[in-house]
Amino acid sequence: MSQKRPLNRRNLLKQAALGAAAGAVASCGGGGDSGPAVQTMPRLNWRLASSFPRSLDTIFGAAEVLAEVAEKLSEGRFRIRCYPQGELVPGLQVLDAVQQGTVQLGHTAGYYYTGKNPALAFDTAVPFGLDSRQQTAWLTEGGGGELIDELLSDFGMLALPAGNTGAQMGGWFRREVGSTSDLRGLKMRIPGLGAQVMSELGATVQTLAGGEIYPALERGAIDATEWVGPYDDEKLGFHRVARYYYYPGWWEPGPNLSVYINRQAWDSLPAIYRDILRAAAETAHRTMQARYDALNPPAVERLIADGVQLRPFADDILAAAQTTSRELMEQEAAKNAGYRKIYDAWRAFRESAHHWWGTAELAYARFAYRDRQAAP
C-alpha cells in the first residue's frame, strides 16, 4: 500500500465535504462575508508538523488528505506541506511548534500535552468516555469544540477535528495480565489520563512517540505498549516482540486527532481560505476513520493467523480502572475551575449519549455480534 493515496473522487463522504466547501468558495464564504473569487486570492505556502511517522499511512495520511483538499479547493493557491514526526520537531512537541509559530499547523493528539493543561485530554479521549461518533458529536455539535478553543486560546491557537481511529485496542504485553496484581511494576507506554490510571494501579508509565515505541519494547525498556489498532500495530511490528494483544482500549474508546492552528496565522487568512481549511479538516476526519474501519478487520485476522493471542482485560482490571478514572477526574475538577467547566459539560453530554447508545445501539450490537463466526 502506498504511503500517500490520491483522493477517491467516488467516495461519497469526501464528496459531501468537498461539495460544501465548493459552495463556500462559490459564494466567497466566511459566514456571509463578501470577498474576491478564489482566483484572485494570494498564494500561501504553510507548513504542518505531524506527531506521527510517515510509515503510518492512515494516521499520518490524514494530514496529507487535508493538504490535498486545501490545494484542490484553492486551485493550487493554498498549499500545505506535511512533515512527519521528527523531521521538523519531535512528535510530542507539535503543540509547542504551533504555539511558537514555527509551523502554522500541527496534526496531533491533545492528550499528549496534559502536562501543560490536564483538560487537553478532553480534546482527544478520556478513559471510559465517548466513542468516536460521540466524540465527534460533542466537539462539533455539543459545544465541546468551543470549550477546547477557549482552553487553547491560552496557547495562541485553535483546533479543528481532523481524524479519529475508532475504538482502540488495549495494547501489547510480553506476559499475560490476568488481574490488577499483574499490573504492579509493569513498564508501559501509554499517554494521557490513561497513563495516570495505570500508574495508580501500579504500572510504571512512559509517553513515547510512535516511532520510538518498537525499539523500547524490543530492548525491554518497556514491557507493554498501546498504540492504535491492528493495522497500525502490525505495521510497527509489535507482534514480533509481544504476543499478547489485549482489548478493549478503555482509555480511548474514540480518540479524536486535531489540527492545531496558530491563531495569528488563522486570523491572517482570507475568509474563503478558512472555509477551505475547515472543509479539508472535515474530509481528513472522515477519511481517517473510514480507512481504519476498512483496514483493521483484515489486519487482526492476519495477526491471529501469525500466532498473536487475543485477550480481554479481566473484569477486575476494567472495574478498578473505571473507578480510578472517575476519582482522578473528580480530584482535578475540585482544584481546577477551568477543568471543571469542561468536565461538567463533557459529563452531561456523556450521560445523555450513553443513555441513547445504551438503548438502540447496544441492543443491536448484543444481537448482531453475539456469534461473530455466524454467516450474515
C-alpha positions as CSV (number, residue, x, y, z in Angstrom):
1,M,0.0,0.0,0.0
2,S,1.4,3.4,-1.0
3,Q,2.1,5.9,1.7
4,K,0.1,8.6,0.0
5,R,-3.2,7.9,-1.6
6,P,-4.9,10.1,-4.1
7,L,-8.4,11.3,-3.4
8,N,-11.0,8.9,-4.4
9,R,-13.5,11.0,-6.3
10,R,-16.2,8.4,-5.9
11,N,-16.1,8.5,-2.1
12,L,-19.4,10.0,-1.1
13,L,-18.2,11.1,2.3
14,K,-15.4,13.2,0.7
15,Q,-17.7,14.5,-2.0
16,A,-20.1,15.8,0.7
17,A,-17.3,17.8,2.3
18,L,-15.9,18.9,-1.0
19,G,-19.3,20.0,-2.1
20,A,-19.9,22.0,1.0
21,A,-16.5,23.8,0.6
22,A,-17.1,24.4,-3.1
23,G,-20.4,26.1,-2.2
24,A,-18.4,28.3,0.2
25,V,-15.9,29.1,-2.5
26,A,-18.6,29.9,-5.0
27,S,-20.3,32.3,-2.5
28,C,-16.9,33.6,-1.3
29,G,-17.6,32.0,2.2
30,G,-16.9,33.4,5.6
31,G,-20.4,33.4,7.1
32,G,-21.9,35.7,4.5
33,D,-18.9,38.0,4.1
34,S,-18.2,39.1,0.6
35,G,-14.8,38.7,-1.0
36,P,-12.9,38.2,-4.2
37,A,-13.1,35.0,-6.1
38,V,-10.5,32.3,-5.3
39,Q,-8.6,33.0,-8.5
40,T,-7.6,36.4,-7.1
41,M,-6.6,35.2,-3.7
42,P,-3.0,35.2,-2.5
43,R,-0.7,32.1,-2.9
44,L,0.2,30.7,0.5
45,N,2.6,28.0,1.5
46,W,2.0,26.7,5.0
47,R,3.8,24.0,7.0
48,L,2.2,21.3,9.1
49,A,4.1,19.2,11.7
50,S,2.7,15.8,12.5
51,S,3.1,13.8,15.6
52,F,3.1,10.6,13.5
53,P,5.7,8.8,11.3
54,R,5.2,8.8,7.6
55,S,5.2,4.9,7.6
56,L,1.7,5.0,9.3
57,D,-0.1,5.9,6.1
58,T,-3.5,6.2,7.7
59,I,-2.9,8.4,10.7
60,F,-0.1,10.5,9.0
61,G,-2.1,10.3,5.8
62,A,-5.0,12.3,7.3
63,A,-2.7,15.3,7.2
64,E,-1.9,14.6,3.6
65,V,-5.6,14.4,2.8
66,L,-6.1,17.8,4.5
67,A,-3.3,19.3,2.4
68,E,-4.6,17.8,-0.8
69,V,-8.1,19.0,-0.3
70,A,-6.9,22.5,0.6
71,E,-4.8,22.7,-2.5
72,K,-7.6,21.4,-4.8
73,L,-10.3,23.7,-3.5
74,S,-8.0,26.7,-3.7
75,E,-6.9,25.8,-7.2
76,G,-3.4,25.4,-6.1
77,R,-3.1,28.7,-4.2
78,F,-3.2,27.3,-0.7
79,R,-0.5,24.7,-0.3
80,I,0.3,22.9,2.9
81,R,3.5,20.8,3.2
82,C,3.2,18.0,5.8
83,Y,6.3,17.0,7.9
84,P,6.3,13.7,9.7
85,Q,7.3,13.2,13.3
86,G,10.9,14.2,13.9
87,E,11.5,15.9,10.6
88,L,10.9,19.4,11.9
89,V,10.1,18.8,15.5
90,P,9.8,15.7,17.8
91,G,6.4,14.1,17.7
92,L,5.5,15.3,21.2
93,Q,6.5,18.9,20.6
94,V,4.0,19.7,17.9
95,L,1.8,21.9,20.1
96,D,4.9,23.9,21.0
97,A,5.8,24.3,17.4
98,V,2.4,25.7,16.5
99,Q,2.3,27.9,19.6
100,Q,5.7,29.4,18.8
101,G,4.8,29.9,15.1
102,T,7.5,27.5,13.9
103,V,4.7,26.0,11.8
104,Q,1.2,27.2,11.1
105,L,-0.4,23.8,11.6
106,G,0.1,20.7,13.8
107,H,-1.7,17.4,13.5
108,T,-1.6,15.8,16.9
109,A,-3.5,14.5,19.9
110,G,-4.3,16.8,22.7
111,Y,-3.7,14.2,25.4
112,Y,0.0,14.2,24.6
113,Y,0.1,17.6,26.4
114,T,-1.8,17.1,29.6
115,G,1.3,18.2,31.4
116,K,0.6,21.6,30.1
117,N,-3.1,21.5,30.9
118,P,-4.9,18.3,32.0
119,A,-8.1,19.4,30.3
120,L,-6.4,18.9,26.9
121,A,-7.3,15.2,27.3
122,F,-10.9,16.0,26.5
123,D,-9.9,17.1,23.0
124,T,-8.8,13.5,22.3
125,A,-10.3,11.0,24.7
126,V,-10.5,10.1,28.4
127,P,-11.0,6.7,29.9
128,F,-14.5,5.2,29.7
129,G,-15.6,8.3,27.8
130,L,-17.1,8.8,24.4
131,D,-16.8,6.6,21.3
132,S,-15.8,8.1,18.0
133,R,-19.2,9.2,16.9
134,Q,-20.0,10.6,20.3
135,Q,-16.6,12.5,20.5
136,T,-17.2,14.0,17.1
137,A,-20.7,15.0,18.0
138,W,-19.5,16.6,21.3
139,L,-16.8,18.6,19.6
140,T,-18.8,19.7,16.5
141,E,-22.4,19.9,17.7
142,G,-22.4,19.6,21.5
143,G,-20.3,22.7,22.5
144,G,-17.1,20.8,23.1
145,G,-15.2,22.5,20.3
146,E,-15.9,25.9,21.7
147,L,-14.6,24.8,25.1
148,I,-11.4,23.4,23.6
149,D,-10.8,26.5,21.7
150,E,-11.3,28.6,24.8
151,L,-8.7,26.4,26.5
152,L,-6.3,26.6,23.5
153,S,-6.5,30.4,23.5
154,D,-4.0,30.3,26.3
155,F,-1.6,28.8,23.8
156,G,-2.4,31.2,20.9
157,M,-4.2,28.6,18.8
158,L,-7.4,26.9,17.9
159,A,-8.4,23.4,16.8
160,L,-10.3,21.6,14.2
161,P,-11.2,17.8,14.4
162,A,-9.0,16.1,11.8
163,G,-9.3,12.3,12.4
164,N,-10.4,9.5,14.6
165,T,-9.1,6.0,14.9
166,G,-12.3,4.5,16.3
167,A,-12.1,2.3,19.4
168,Q,-8.6,1.3,20.1
169,M,-7.1,-1.9,21.3
170,G,-5.7,-2.3,24.8
171,G,-2.2,-3.0,23.7
172,W,0.7,-5.5,23.5
173,F,2.1,-7.3,26.5
174,R,5.1,-9.5,26.9
175,R,3.3,-11.5,29.5
176,E,-0.3,-12.2,30.4
177,V,-2.1,-9.8,32.8
178,G,-4.9,-11.7,34.4
179,S,-5.7,-9.3,37.3
180,T,-4.8,-5.9,38.7
181,S,-2.0,-7.6,40.7
182,D,-0.2,-8.3,37.4
183,L,0.0,-4.6,36.6
184,R,2.2,-3.8,39.6
185,G,5.7,-3.0,38.3
186,L,4.7,-3.3,34.7
187,K,6.5,-0.8,32.4
188,M,4.1,0.5,29.8
189,R,4.0,3.2,27.1
190,I,0.6,4.9,27.5
191,P,-0.3,8.7,27.3
192,G,-2.9,10.9,28.8
193,L,-5.2,10.2,31.7
194,G,-4.9,6.5,30.9
195,A,-1.3,6.8,32.0
196,Q,-2.3,8.3,35.3
197,V,-4.8,5.5,35.8
198,M,-2.3,2.7,35.1
199,S,0.2,4.5,37.4
200,E,-2.4,4.4,40.2
201,L,-2.9,0.7,39.5
202,G,0.8,0.1,40.0
203,A,2.3,0.3,36.5
204,T,5.3,2.5,35.6
205,V,4.3,4.6,32.6
206,Q,6.0,6.5,29.8
207,T,4.8,8.6,26.9
208,L,6.7,7.8,23.7
209,A,6.1,9.0,20.1
210,G,5.1,6.3,17.6
211,G,8.5,5.8,16.0
212,E,10.1,5.3,19.4
213,I,7.9,2.5,20.7
214,Y,9.2,-0.6,18.9
215,P,12.9,-0.1,19.9
216,A,11.9,0.4,23.6
217,L,9.7,-2.7,23.5
218,E,12.4,-4.8,21.8
219,R,15.1,-3.9,24.2
220,G,12.9,-4.4,27.3
221,A,12.8,-0.7,28.3
222,I,9.0,-1.3,28.4
223,D,7.0,-4.5,29.0
224,A,3.9,-3.3,27.2
225,T,2.6,-0.7,24.9
226,E,-0.6,0.6,23.5
227,W,-0.8,2.4,20.1
228,V,-3.9,2.3,17.9
229,G,-5.2,-0.9,16.5
230,P,-4.4,-3.9,14.3
231,Y,-3.5,-2.1,11.1
232,D,-1.0,0.3,12.5
233,D,0.2,-2.1,15.2
234,E,1.0,-4.7,12.6
235,K,3.0,-2.1,10.6
236,L,5.0,-1.2,13.6
237,G,5.8,-4.8,14.3
238,F,4.8,-5.1,17.9
239,H,3.6,-8.7,17.5
240,R,7.2,-9.7,16.8
241,V,8.3,-8.9,20.4
242,A,5.0,-9.1,22.4
243,R,2.5,-11.8,21.6
244,Y,-0.4,-11.0,24.0
245,Y,-2.8,-8.5,22.4
246,Y,-5.4,-7.1,24.9
247,Y,-8.7,-5.4,24.4
248,P,-10.5,-3.0,24.8
249,G,-8.5,0.2,25.0
250,W,-10.7,1.6,27.7
251,W,-8.6,4.7,28.0
252,E,-9.5,5.8,24.4
253,P,-12.8,4.5,23.1
254,G,-13.0,7.1,20.4
255,P,-9.8,9.3,20.3
256,N,-10.0,12.5,18.2
257,L,-7.0,13.8,16.4
258,S,-6.9,17.6,15.8
259,V,-5.2,20.0,13.6
260,Y,-3.9,22.8,15.8
261,I,-3.8,26.2,14.1
262,N,-1.7,29.1,15.1
263,R,-4.2,31.9,16.0
264,Q,-2.2,34.7,14.4
265,A,-1.8,32.7,11.2
266,W,-5.6,31.8,11.2
267,D,-6.5,35.5,11.7
268,S,-4.4,36.4,8.7
269,L,-6.3,34.0,6.4
270,P,-8.9,35.3,4.0
271,A,-12.3,34.1,5.0
272,I,-12.6,31.8,2.0
273,Y,-9.3,30.0,3.0
274,R,-10.7,29.5,6.5
275,D,-13.7,27.8,4.9
276,I,-11.4,25.7,2.8
277,L,-9.3,24.7,5.8
278,R,-12.5,23.7,7.7
279,A,-13.7,21.5,4.8
280,A,-10.2,20.0,4.4
281,A,-10.1,19.1,8.1
282,E,-13.6,17.6,8.0
283,T,-12.6,15.4,5.0
284,A,-9.5,14.3,6.8
285,H,-11.5,13.5,9.9
286,R,-14.0,11.3,8.0
287,T,-11.4,9.7,5.8
288,M,-9.2,8.5,8.7
289,Q,-11.9,6.6,10.4
290,A,-13.3,5.1,7.2
291,R,-9.8,3.8,6.3
292,Y,-9.3,2.3,9.8
293,D,-12.7,0.7,9.7
294,A,-11.8,-0.9,6.4
295,L,-8.2,-1.8,7.3
296,N,-8.4,-3.1,10.9
297,P,-10.6,-6.2,10.3
298,P,-8.3,-8.0,7.8
299,A,-5.3,-6.9,9.9
300,V,-6.5,-8.5,13.1
301,E,-7.1,-11.7,11.1
302,R,-3.6,-11.7,9.8
303,L,-2.2,-11.2,13.3
304,I,-4.3,-14.1,14.7
305,A,-3.0,-16.3,11.9
306,D,0.5,-15.3,12.8
307,G,0.0,-16.6,16.3
308,V,-0.9,-13.5,18.2
309,Q,-3.0,-14.3,21.3
310,L,-6.1,-12.0,21.8
311,R,-7.0,-11.5,25.4
312,P,-9.8,-9.5,27.0
313,F,-8.9,-7.4,30.1
314,A,-10.2,-9.1,33.2
315,D,-13.3,-7.6,34.8
316,D,-11.4,-6.6,37.9
317,I,-9.0,-4.6,35.8
318,L,-11.8,-2.8,34.0
319,A,-13.7,-2.1,37.2
320,A,-10.6,-0.8,39.0
321,A,-9.6,1.4,36.0
322,Q,-13.1,2.8,35.7
323,T,-13.3,3.7,39.4
324,T,-9.8,5.2,39.4
325,S,-10.5,7.2,36.2
326,R,-13.6,8.8,37.8
327,E,-11.7,9.6,41.0
328,L,-8.9,11.3,39.2
329,M,-11.2,13.4,37.1
330,E,-13.2,14.5,40.1
331,Q,-10.0,15.3,42.0
332,E,-8.7,17.5,39.1
333,A,-12.1,19.2,38.8
334,A,-12.1,20.0,42.5
335,K,-8.9,22.0,42.3
336,N,-9.1,23.4,38.7
337,A,-12.0,25.6,37.7
338,G,-11.1,25.5,34.0
339,Y,-11.0,21.8,34.1
340,R,-14.3,21.7,36.0
341,K,-16.0,23.7,33.3
342,I,-15.0,21.3,30.5
343,Y,-15.5,18.2,32.7
344,D,-19.1,19.1,33.7
345,A,-20.1,19.9,30.1
346,W,-18.5,16.7,28.9
347,R,-20.0,14.6,31.6
348,A,-23.5,15.8,30.9
349,F,-23.1,15.1,27.2
350,R,-21.7,11.6,28.0
351,E,-24.6,10.7,30.3
352,S,-27.1,11.7,27.6
353,A,-25.2,9.9,24.8
354,H,-24.7,6.7,26.8
355,H,-28.4,6.6,27.6
356,W,-29.3,6.7,23.9
357,W,-26.4,4.5,22.7
358,G,-27.3,2.0,25.5
359,T,-30.8,1.7,24.1
360,A,-30.8,1.3,20.3
361,E,-27.1,0.8,19.6
362,L,-26.4,-1.6,22.4
363,A,-29.5,-3.7,21.7
364,Y,-28.4,-4.1,18.1
365,A,-24.8,-4.9,19.0
366,R,-25.7,-7.5,21.6
367,F,-27.8,-9.4,19.0
368,A,-25.7,-8.9,15.9
369,Y,-22.3,-9.6,17.4
370,R,-23.3,-12.5,19.7
371,D,-21.8,-15.0,17.3
372,R,-19.0,-13.5,15.3
373,Q,-18.5,-16.7,13.4
374,A,-22.1,-16.8,12.1
375,A,-22.7,-16.0,8.4
376,P,-24.5,-12.7,7.8
